Amino acid sequence: MPLMVVLIVVGFALLVAGATALVDGASGLARTIGLSDRVVGLTVVAVGTAMPEIVVSAAAAAGGHAELALGNVIGSNLCNLLLVLGLTALVGRVELPRRVTHFDVPVSVGATLLVLLLANMGGSVSRLDGAVLVLAFAAFVAFSIAGAHDDMTSRRSRTRRPGRA
């Protein structure tokens, strides 16, 4: 029992160190390639932090425990929306830019409704449904990057002085 407690504490410490390295690296990547922190958070950080969930869910589904995979997805989504955002707001005010309220939040709600629809159509999520979900995520990432590129271009053009190229 004491060994398990030590392993949990060590695992938590490694998790914090890894999360810090991921955020620092992703922010540096954003600055290097000219993307906003928001886009990197929606893509690189989101996928990086979801990797353990992807592995656990895939292993659970392969082992015949698909309900564990679905519970992991739903629980993670609720935890991120309610707990992570709630605790962040307790620390400091969370400003929501117009793009977040008019694009990201509706897409998040739409994705949840899509999963609900797909799961209820046949009582399961099929390979075809999985392909639809992965393609929807790829489209979201592409739109996010394109939107960030447009935002950066318009910001640069507004900050240029007249007569300068």
N, C-alpha and C positions, 0 to 999 in steps of 0.2 A: 504493500500500500504506500509506504513512504517513497518508494522508487517512482510510482505513478505520479505522485504529487510533484516530485522533482522534474520528471519528464514533461509534465504539463507546464510548469513554470519556465523551463528551458525552451519548450516549444513556443510559448507565448512571447518570450524575449526575442527569439529568432523571427517570429512573425512581425513584431514591431520593427525590428531592424530591417527586415525585408521590405516591409511597407514603406518605410522611410526612404530606402534606396530606390524603390520603384517610383515613388512620387518625385524625388529629386531628379532621377534619370528622365522621367517622362516630361517634367517641366523643362529640363535642359533640351530635350528633343524638340519640344514645342518652340522654344526660342530659336533653336538652330534652323529649323525648317520653316519658321514663320507662321506657325499655327497657334491659335489661342489655347490657353490652358483648358478651356471648356471642351474643345474638340479632343484634346489628348486625354482628358478625363473620361469622355464618352467612348473612347476607343481603346487606346493602349492600356490605361489604368483599369478600365472596366474589364477588359479581357484578361489582363494579368491577375486581377483579384478574383475573377471568376474561374480561373484555371483549376483550383482545387475542387470547386463545385462541379465542374465539367467532368473531371476524373471520377469523383465519387458517384455522380449521377450515371455516367456511362458504365462504371463497374456494377452499380446496383441494377441497372436495366439488364446488363449482360448476365447477371446472376439471378434473374427472374424476380427482382424486386423493383419493378417499374414505379410502384406507388411511392417508394423512397425517393426516386429521382424527381417525381412530380412534387412531392412534399418539400424537397430541397429547393426547387425552383420557386414555389409559392412562398415558402418561409424566407428565403433570401430576398425576394422582391419586397415582401412586407417589412422585413428587418431593415433593408436599405431605405425604403421610403419613410417608414415611421420612426425607427430607432436612430439610424444614422443621421437623417435629416433633422429629427427632433433634438438629438443631443448637440448637433452642430448649431442649431438655432438657439439652444440654451447658452452656448458659449458666446455667440455673437450673432448679430442680425445677418440673415442670408438674403442678399440682394438678388433678385431674379430679373435678368435682362429680358427685354421684349422677345428675343428669339427663343428663350427658354419657355416662357409662358405661352407663346404662340406656335412653337414647333415641337420642342422636346417633350413637354408635358403631354400634349395631345398624342404624340407618337407613343409615349409610354402607356397611356390609357388604351390607345388603339392596339398595341401589342398584347396587352392583357386581354382585351376583348377577342383578339384573334386566337389566342391560346384557348380561351373559353369556348369559342365557336368550334375550333378544330377538335377539341377534346370531347365536346358534346355531340358532334355529328356522327361519330361511329363508336363512341365509348372508349376510344383510345387515340393516341397520337401515333400515326403511321410514319413510315419512312418518307412518303410523299409530303406529309404534314411537316416533318422535320426539314425537308428540303425547302418548303415554303418559308418556314421560320428563319432558316439560315440565309436565304435570299433576301428576306425582308430586313434582316440585320445588316447585310452587305449594302442594301439600298440606303438604309439609315446612315451608315458610315459614309457612303459616297455623298449623300446630300449634306451631311454635317461638314465634311471636308470642303465641298464646293461652297457652301454657305460661309465657312470661315475664310476661304480664299477671297470670296466677294467682299466680305467685311473688311479684310486686311487691305484689299485693293482700294476700296472706297475711302478708308481711313488715310491711306498714303496720299491719295489724290487731294483730299481735303487739307492735308498738312503741308503740301507743297506751296512754296511762295510763287507768286506770279513772275513769269519771265525765266523760271528755272525749269530744267528738264528733270 
